Amino acid sequence: MSAHAPTMSLISETGTRDRPRERLLSLGPASLTTTELLAILIGTGTLGSDALIVAGGLLRIGSGSLRELARRPVGELVTVAGIGRAKAARVAAAIELARRLADEGRAVPYVVRGPADVHRWCEPLMSDLTVEEFHLLALDAQNRITRDILITRGLLDSSLVHPREVFRAAIAEAAAGVIVVHNHPSGNPTPSADDRAVTRQLVDAGRVLDIPVHDHVIVGGDQFFSFSEAGLL
């Protein structure tokens, strides 16, 4: 068969000992570059481009940074040649697993005593986002965070953040109380009119359901705004 037969290119057709998958199995994942690890995750490339080349293209949309790649929406991943919906979903799932692993590595239990604690929890993941994310922090009776749940991504308004979605998650987690958090990509945490409207809706719904909303914290880079601290709950 010709080396240029019209088949899907697999990870590097070099010697077996040089292939990323075989080196991972023999030496461990730490021996591989980021591009090689992505290539294993992708599995196959395209005609004329093996998985390592496709992985390199994927990493470039994050300017060579996994942290930047993790901030890109799934829809942007499919713009890379050789990355379809299935591979984009695979990469997004791997990134989310990495996030959850990092969460498990945090100090447990994480007790919230005030808005500064909320900011310390959320700032590493939210301060550099280019779009708004709205998170629910489910708390137990001792104000310990039991789960950090992404509710929605995009512009925050009362139609996108509905109390039904927020409290469905809170009930599923058997939360004794909740704190809601979102970011302002501009870096200015000052609440907008929509921020205030969403907060009123959530506080009212929490009273009906007997799941108190203890605070709404807006993260803006290394700054934050607390509705509770400002006396607006």
N, C-alpha and C positions, 0 to 999 in steps of 0.2 A: 504493500500500500504506500502511496506517495506521502511524504511528510506534510504535503499541503492538501491532503484530503479534506473535504468539507465537513469536518466534525468539530464538536465543541472542544476548545483547548482546556486541558486539565492543568492543575498546578504544576509548573515547571517540569518540562520533559527531560531534565538533566538526570544524572545518575541517581539511583534510589537513595543513597546515603545523603545526597544534597537536597532532597525534596523537603520542604518545610514540615509536612506531616510526619515523615519518618524521623526527622531530627527532633521533633517535639516528643515523639514516642520514646526515642532513645536518650535524649538529653534533658527533656522537660521544656515546658513552654517559655521559661525565662531565657532560653538560648536563642529565641527567635526575635526578629525585628517586628515592629508594629505592623508593617506592610505584610510580612509573612503570616502573622496571626490573622489579619483580615482576609488574606488569601485562602487560608484554611476554612474560615467561616463562610466565604463566598463559594468555594468549592470548584467552580468552573468559570472559564472566561468566555471569550467570544472568538469568532473566526479571526485568526491573525493576532490575537492578544490573549496571553494566558492569564490565569487568575491573579498572578502577581502584578501584572500591568493594570488590570481592572482595580485591584486593591489600592494601587498607587493613585489612580484617578479618584477613587473614593476619599482617600486621605487628603488629597489636595483641596477638596471643597471645604475642609476644615483647616486649611492653611498648615497642614502637617501636624495638627494637634487633635488628639482624641477628645479633649474637653470641648474644642470648637465643633468637632464633628457631632458630638452628642447634642449640641444645641440646634442642629439643623433639623427641620421637619422631614418626615419620611418622604414627602413629595419632592424634596430637593435631592434626595439620594437617588431617585430613579432617573435623574437627568444625567447621571454618569453612564457612559457607554458600558454595557455589560451588566448593569444593575437594573433588574426588573422589579416588579412589586414583591415577588416572593423573597428575593435576596435582600431588598430594602427592609422588609419586615423582619428577616432573620438578623440583620445588623442592628435594627432598632431594639429587638428583643434582647440581644446580647448586651447592648448598652444599658438597658433597663435593669437587667440582672446585675450588672456591675454597680449600678446606683444602689440597688437594694442590698448588695453585699456591703457596700460602704456604710449604709445606714445601720446594718447590724453591728458594724465595728464601732459605732459611736458609744459613748458612755451610756450604760443602761443601768438603772432607769434614768431618763432625762427629765428632771423636774422643772416645770415652768413656774418661776416665782414672780415674773414680771415681763414686760415687753422686750427688755434687753436679752432675756433668755431666748425668746422667740426669734429675735434677730440673729443671735449667735447660731441657732439651729438652721435657719433658712438662708442666711447670707451666702454661704459657700456655693449653694446650688442656684440661687436666684439672682444674685447681684449683677451678673454679667449677661443675663438673658436678653435677647433682642426682641422678644415678644412677651406679652404679659401672661403669667400663669397664676391660677387661683388654686390655692392649696387648703385643705382641711387638716388641722391637727386634732386628732381624737385624743381625749384625755381620760384617765381613770379618776377615781375619787380622790387620789392624792396628787392630782395635777401632773401626772407623769404622761409623757407622750407615748401612746400605744401604737399609733400609725400616722404617717404623713401621706396624705392622699391627694393626687393631682385631680382636681375637679374639671377644670377647663383650661384651654390655652387659646389666647387671642385677646382682642380688646374687651375690657371688662365693662359690661353694662347689665342692667337688670334683666334683660332678655336672655343673656348668655349664662348668667349665674342664677339659677332658679333654686329657691329653697328646697324644692323636692329633691334635686340632685344632691345637694349638700347634706340634707338630713337622712336621705336614704343611706349614704355612706356612714353617717354617724350612728344610725341605728344598727347597721350591719356590724359595726365595730363595738357595739354595746357601750358607747361613749357616755361617761358621766357628764361631760361638758366638752365644748369645742372652742378652738381658736381658729379663725380664718386668716389667711395670709395671701397677699398678692404683691407683685413687684411692679415698679414703674421703670421701664427701660431707660427713660430720660435721666434717671438718677435723682429726680426730685420727688420725694415721697408725699408731698402735699396732696390731700384727698381731693378728688374731683366731685362734681355733683352726682355722677353715676356711682362713685365709691360710697358716697353718703346714702344714696337711695338703696343700694344693695345691702348695706349694713343695717339699715332700718328694717328691711324685709326679713333679713336673717334673724335679727334679734327678736322680732315679733313672732316668727315661726318657732324659734327656740323656746319661747315662753309657753306657747301652746303645747309643744311636745315635751316640755319639762326637760329639755336639753339646753342648758344655758350657753349662750355665746359669750365667753369671757372677754374676748378682745377681737379686733380686726387690726392687723398690723400690715402696714405698707412698707415694703423694702425698696429703697432707692440707693443702690450701691452700698456705701458704708454708713448710710443714714437710714432712719426708719421713722414712721409715724404710727402712734398707737391711739386708736379711738378711745380706749379705756382711759389711758393716761390723760387724754385731752378732755375727758368728761363728756364724750359724745355717744355713749352707749345708753 
